[in-house]
Amino acid sequence: VYRVLNYLVEKGILHKISSKNIFILCEYCKGDKHTENTVFLICKVCNNVNEIQAEACFDNLRKLSSKYNFSLDCSHIELPGYCT
């Protein structure tokens, strides 16, 4: 089962939410892997996960990290918080 899940993650159909050890369907997938960077907003109360495309956020993080001679190696960020 995990081989299939990892394959679907590689294809961009699923995302793995590491902090929860769960897999979710990509909200933006249209059958092809998308290249946009993703932020997951994870509610600590109801465990709802919202996926948002945040290319500008990643651009800023790349610029900031380059000032410290650091190269980012991630395609998503998980942010815990609270939904309304």
C-alpha positions, 0 to 999 in steps of 0.5 A: 500500500505504501508503495502505491501511496508514494507513487501517487505522491511522486505523480503529484496526485497525493500529498503526504502531511508529515506532521499528521502522517496522513495522505491527502488528495491534491486540490490542484491536480488535474491529472498532471503533476503541478509545480507550484509550491504548497502551504498546508494550513492544518487546524489543531482542533478539527484536523482540517487541512487546507492546501494553498498555492504560495509561490510568492511565499517560497520566493521570499524564503528562497531569497532569505535563505540565499542570504545565509548561503542556504538552499531550500529543499522542500516543496511544501510547508505545514503550518499548524493553527486554528480555523474558524 
